[in-house]
């Protein structure tokens, strides 16, 4: 694109305005090559040596995500887990980290298990409370504070700016899992974050057809260089086709997320008054405990994720999920199709997730259809 400043939605829709210089194609090609030829003087004027760190199919997705997040550099990974764990593997053994009690369950298990066996010291805190984060910091030892906002699956909100201030005063970094917030709604670097992580499988791709992860750094510094080295040396790279599909999905990121936000807000308000629902967890509801912080750092909506707590406990929740037709019973989020999941069954023993909770990922279907389908399922389960 030219030097003119365009809206982030325009940059995403046109993949930064890329045009193939030879064919004039408006869609980037997939580069399948695994290696690149040296010059006659033994150099690499192309800047590429081997596809593991240098595949050109990564370029557009990384450049677009860097622009959307307002960062310095981006890296795409083979999964959200590989992106997230790289942030911790870049620390030295003996480093202390602070993480939320409520967060993506697979990463929490990794932090509670392998990360500590490897040598990290991990404290889990109520990250919705800035004072709890501050109290957990160990001066001189804490190297990374990790937060997830909104936090899966209860959608609690962490004040990013407050967490960044706590981290930086302690000489630590702040990493933010912004998978649910997306750069459409929240740009954590603007609030002081050092690293932003996305499970790109979810909203960035948005079509439930790849596994991918991404990191965006506020600075191209020593820590960022370590992250790049970890990706290359562990081989946690994204496949060429997956990188292309990720960029394909990011071109519709803004309209998908904006639709999902509007629909989720409507559903949250309706189900908050439903006789078979005891509580709706959604940052867009004024009654939600993190609503004020969400309003401060989420612009244009409160996300496409909400959870409902069903009267009748665990049995009632599972029975409700069994009776939906339009909603799909599946594990994931952020796709164009709406998903429902009894989350505690997935997380298993030790989960902080209430047993009566159903996690809802709102897609792009008609909102009235989504409400009607879950309404009839709640009624049938209640009367069964």
C-alpha positions, -999 to +999 in steps of 0.1 A: +000+000+000+010+037-003+022+058+026-014+068+032-027+056+066-055+032+063-078+017+090-067-017+105-097-033+089-086-022+055-051-035+061-064-069+071-089-071+042-062-065+016-033-083+033-014-050+036-022-043-001+002-070-013+003-074-051+026-100-068+052-080-087+053-106-116+017-119-120-001-090-104-021-115-083-039-100-053-036-132-033-001-143-021+012-176-034+021-207-013+059-212-014+066-249-010+104-247-014+123-260+016+157-245+007+171-215-013+201-211-036+233-193-026+247-166-047+279-171-067+298-152-040+285-177-014+260-152+001+223-152+004+211-119-012+175-131-008+178-132+029+166-168+030+187-199+037+162-226+047+125-227+050+123-235+087+130-199+098+126-182+064+096-194+045+082-165+024+046-178+030+050-165+066+057-130+055+022-116+048+006-131+079+034-119+101+035-084+085-003-081+088-005-092+124+024-069+133+005-039+119-028-050+135-012-053+169+010-022+166+041-043+174+077-044+161+078-080+148+056-111+146+062-149+145+038-176+134+040-210+151+027-245+145+001-241+173-010-217+201+007-240+226+040-238+208+038-200+207+028-197+243+054-222+257+082-204+237+076-174+259+085-194+290+113-215+274+130-182+266+135-177+303+164-192+323+157-221+347+151-207+382+131-178+368+098-169+386+066-164+366+031-153+376+001-168+358-037-168+362-056-194+380-082-192+353-067-196+318-064-218+288-063-253+305-036-269+283-012-241+290-021-241+327-013-278+329+020-273+311+030-246+336+020-268+365+039-297+351+067-296+326+076-259+332+083-265+368+101-298+362+123-279+337+131-253+364+107-224+363+090-213+395+053-206+389+027-189+410-010-190+400-030-160+411-065-144+407-054-122+378-087-102+379-072-085+410-041-063+403-032-064+440-030-102+438-006-100+408+015-074+427+016-096+459+029-126+439+059-107+424+093-117+438+117-087+433+148-097+414+133-132+405+101-126+386+109-125+349+074-128+333+039-120+342+014-139+320-022-129+317-052-140+296-080-115+290-108-123+286-099-155+304-112-189+292-138-201+302-153-176+327-141-145+307-126-126+336-109-094+327-073-084+337-064-047+337-035-049+311-021-014+319-020-022+357-004-056+351+022-040+328+031-014+354+035-041+380+057-062+357+079-033+346+085-019+381+097-054+390+120-057+360+097-083+344+080-087+311+042-088+305+028-114+282-008-113+272-029-141+257-053-120+236-068-149+216-104-139+226-098-102+225-082-102+191-066-070+177-101-060+165-111-053+201-078-050+222-042-041+213-023-050+245+009-034+233-008+000+235-015-008+272+021-017+280+023-054+271+057-067+259+044-099+241+010-107+227+001-143+220-027-157+198-039-192+193-043-184+157-064-215+153-092-195+167-103-160+156-073-151+134-080-180+111-117-182+119-126-212+097-117-242+119-094-256+093-058-251+107-038-253+139-016-223+144-001-198+169+014-164+168+035-140+188+038-102+184+066-084+202+066-048+212+104-046+205+129-065+184+152-071+214+172-099+229+142-117+243+125-115+209+156-129+193+154-159+217+118-165+207+128-167+170+157-190+178+134-213+198+110-216+169+138-224+145+156-248+168+126-267+181+110-268+146+077-254+159+070-238+125+038-233+107+033-253+075+032-234+042-004-243+035-015-234+070+003-201+068-016-193+036-049-203+052-041-181+082-037-151+060-068-160+041-087-161+074-073-128+087-087-110+056-122-114+071-111-110+107-129-077+113-164-084+099-164-119+116-154-106+150-177-076+148-207-098+139-199-123+167-196-095+192-230-081+183-246-115+184-229-125+217-241-093+233-277-099+223-275-136+234-260-126+268-287-101+275-315-126+265-301-155+284-295-134+315-333-133+318-339-169+310-356-190+337-334-220+331-301-200+334-287-191+368-259-168+355-244-155+323-207-147+322-200-121+295-178-089+298-204-069+279-230-072+307-230-043+332-235-068+360-203-087+351-175-081+376-149-071+350-172-049+329-155-016+339-120-029+329-134-044+297-149-011+287-116+006+293-095-018+271-119-034+247-131-011+219-160-019+196-173-050+215-167-075+242-159-106+222-178-135+208-174-158+238-198-162+267-207-189+292-241-198+307-246-215+340-275-239+337-300-246+365-299-283+372-262-284+377-238-306+357-265-330+347-287-301+334-258-286+315-248-318+297-285-326+289-289-291+274-258-295+252-272-329+240-304-313+227-291-285+204-293-287+167-277-255+153-250-252+179-222-278+174-209-298+203-172-293+197-140-281+214-126-249+200-137-213+195-136-184+171-149-201+140-177-191+117-198-219+132-212-216+167-200-242+192-212-253+226-192-272+251-195-286+287-161-272+295-155-290+329-157-324+311-128-314+289-107-299+316-112-328+340-102-330+377-088-299+393-106-275+369-118-242+383-146-243+358-181-246+374-197-280+366-229-263+355-212-241+329-217-243+291-191-224+270-205-208+239-185-196+209-208-174+188-203-177+151-219-158+122-253-176+121-286-157+126-288-145+162-324-154+165-318-189+153-290-193+178-312-181+207-341-203+196-320-234+194-305-231+228-338-219+243-355-251+231-326-272+244-328-256+278-365-262+280-363-298+268-335-306+292-354-290+321-385-310+313-368-343+307 
